[in-house]
Amino acid sequence: MRPLTEDETKTMFEKLSKYIGENIKLLVDRPDGTYCFRLHNDRVYYISEKILKLATNISRDKLVSVGTCFGKFTKTQKFRLHITALDFLAPYAKFKVWVKPGAEQSFVYGNHVLKAGLGRITENTAQYQGVVVYSMADVPLGFGVAAKSTQECRRVDPISIVVFHQADIGEYIRSEDTLT
């Protein structure tokens, strides 16, 4: 487990800023202690510094996971967010999308959100902006990328895609062997 390099930090923070904007600093400097990001086996973990000090007693080859996995770096050094980061992204999300109850199941099964399933969308959401997807009961379901801006969503036909699927809570079941 090692700290992220400058390039890795920049790549990861660019991806996080698509979803939570400048609220990234709220993830690191929290009132309940200082948290940091660490890299282990190409995966980025979000961990409290107290637990990090305790984890140094375990050798790298024996350590499987510590903290919350935020995502992983691909072989081309792009950062891919995992669904395990949702609990930390949702409270700080700048742009949100609420889906109707009938479209929740479709989204959780890994499909894009169509205009027919769109309940509400945050005002001034730009096209290709990162969004957190909620149920109408304000339960975070996952995150994605807005395929259309808020203005375009008002005048598209019901079968148009408005949010591209990135990750959802159904991945806990579909990909439970690869999520660590």
C-alpha angles and dihedrals in degrees: 000000000000139000117266118263120241093262093046091049091049093049093048095045091049089056093046092047089060088066107029105019115204092350089095089098088060089062093056102038103046126166091239094057143299119303130192142185121246132183122227123165092346090305124115116223127197107216141165114247091236092059090042090060090051092048092058088077090068119078118243095243092053095045111096103172139339127183123356120323108233096181145296141262115243123222089265089055095251116140120237119193118225126216089246087076092061095093090058097041099047099067092050100039115136096196124038137183124200118204127206118252092254092055096047094082092048091052093046089052089060103265129133121258114257126207089250090061096044113113102174138341131200114259118257095020107163125219112271091016117144112252136184113228118222135182116240087260090062095253111144110239102175143293139270146153124279109246091192134028121248091260093050091049090064095061106033124104119263096255095056119112112245100172126034112219116243106159137344140183090259088074089077086072101030095048104023094134094056099041111089 
